[in-house]
C-alpha cells in the first residue's frame, strides 16, 4: 500500500469513528440540551478541533509575504 493510500484510509477511518462517537455522545445529551443545543455543541466542538489542527491565525498574509 502506498503512502498516499494509507493516509486516505486513515482519514476515512478517522472520519467514520468520529461520526459514530459523536452520535453516541449526542444520544446521552439530547434530554439535557435538546436538538438545537446538541447541534450547536457538535458544531462548536468541531470548530475548536479544526482551529487546533489548522491554526488560522498563522495563515494570515502580510503585504510583504504577498510580494514573494
N, C-alpha and C positions, 0 to 999 in steps of 0.2 A: 504494500500500500504506500503510495507516495505521500510526501509531507502535506501537500495541499488537501488530499483526500482525508487524511487524518484530522486536519483542522476542521474541515466541513462536517465530518462525522461528529466530532466533539462539540461543535457549535449546535448542530441539530439535536444531539442528545441532551445538552445542557438546556436548550430551549424547552424540550419536552418535559424534562424533570422540573424545570421552573414553573411551567404552566400547571402541572399536576400538584406540585407542592403548594402553589398559591391558591388553587381551588380547594384543596383540603384545609388549608389555613382559613380561607374565607368562610367555609362552611361553619366553622365554630364561632365566627364573629358576627354572622348575619343577625342573630337575635339581639345582639347588643347595639349594633350601629346601623342596621338596615341596609338596603341595597344601594342607596345613593352614597352612604358613608363608606360602604365596602369598596365601591368603585373609586371613590376619592382616595382611600387608603392605598389601594393597589397602584393607582397612578402615581401617587406621591412617593411610595417606596421605590417604584421602578425609576422615577426621575432621579431620586437620590443615588441609586445604584449606577445609572448612566453617568451622572455627574462625577461620581468617584472613578469610573472607568476612563472617561474621555477628558475630564478636567477642562471644560470650555474656557476657563479664564486663562489658560496657557495657549489657546489657539488664536488670540487676538492679534491682528496685524497692525503694525505701526506704519507710518508714512515711509520710514526708512526701509522696512522689510518689503514693502510693495515694489520698491525700486530695484531690488535684487531679483 
